[in-house]
Amino acid sequence: MPQLKAILGFVLGFIFVAGLIENCCKMWSAFQEVLSTIRLVKKNYGYAASFYEKLSSQTLEIFLAYIQKTFSSTVMS
């Protein structure tokens, strides 16, 4: 009877440890997926920020040229 309890305890312990390892692997893969998503968002945000900076600088240049043209035509007349 004590041998049966020992074998049963070993089997249940093995199943428990195997379940823990499986859950840790699942959590690790989920963590890796979250990290890759964060990297992708960061990369895309970098592209978006770069595009926005270019767009805003071009818009600012156009706006300043318009103001300069308007101001110079107003002063000349």
C-alpha positions as CSV (number, residue, x, y, z in Angstrom):
1,M,0.0,0.0,0.0
2,P,2.8,2.5,0.8
3,Q,4.3,1.7,-2.6
4,L,1.0,2.4,-4.3
5,K,0.8,5.8,-2.6
6,A,4.4,6.6,-3.6
7,I,3.7,5.7,-7.2
8,L,0.5,7.6,-7.2
9,G,2.2,10.6,-5.7
10,F,5.0,10.4,-8.2
11,V,2.5,10.2,-11.1
12,L,0.4,13.1,-9.8
13,G,3.5,15.2,-9.1
14,F,4.8,14.5,-12.6
15,I,1.5,15.5,-14.2
16,F,1.5,18.7,-12.0
17,V,5.0,19.6,-13.0
18,A,4.3,18.8,-16.7
19,G,1.3,21.1,-16.5
20,L,3.4,23.9,-14.9
21,I,6.0,23.5,-17.7
22,E,3.3,23.6,-20.3
23,N,1.7,26.7,-18.8
24,C,5.1,28.4,-18.6
25,C,5.8,27.6,-22.3
26,K,2.4,29.0,-23.2
27,M,3.0,32.1,-21.1
28,W,6.5,32.5,-22.7
29,S,5.1,32.3,-26.2
30,A,2.3,34.8,-25.4
31,F,5.0,37.1,-23.9
32,Q,7.0,36.8,-27.1
33,E,3.9,37.6,-29.1
34,V,3.3,40.7,-27.0
35,L,6.9,41.8,-27.5
36,S,6.8,41.3,-31.2
37,T,3.5,43.3,-31.3
38,I,5.1,46.1,-29.3
39,R,8.1,46.1,-31.7
40,L,5.8,46.3,-34.7
41,V,3.8,49.1,-33.2
42,K,7.0,51.0,-32.3
43,K,8.3,50.5,-35.9
44,N,5.1,51.7,-37.5
45,Y,4.9,54.6,-35.0
46,G,8.4,55.6,-36.1
47,Y,7.3,55.5,-39.7
48,A,4.2,57.5,-38.9
49,A,6.2,60.0,-36.8
50,S,8.7,60.4,-39.6
51,F,5.9,60.9,-42.2
52,Y,4.2,63.4,-39.9
53,E,7.4,65.4,-39.4
54,K,8.0,65.6,-43.1
55,L,4.4,66.5,-43.8
56,S,4.3,69.1,-41.0
57,S,7.6,70.7,-42.2
58,Q,6.4,70.8,-45.8
59,T,3.1,72.3,-44.6
60,L,4.9,74.9,-42.6
61,E,7.1,75.8,-45.5
62,I,4.1,76.2,-47.8
63,F,2.3,78.3,-45.1
64,L,5.3,80.5,-44.6
65,A,5.8,81.0,-48.4
66,Y,2.1,81.9,-48.6
67,I,2.4,84.4,-45.8
68,Q,5.6,85.9,-47.3
69,K,3.9,86.2,-50.7
70,T,0.8,87.7,-49.2
71,F,2.8,90.1,-47.1
72,S,5.1,91.2,-49.9
73,S,2.2,91.8,-52.3
74,T,0.4,93.8,-49.6
75,V,3.4,95.9,-48.9
76,M,4.1,96.5,-52.6
77,S,0.6,97.7,-53.3
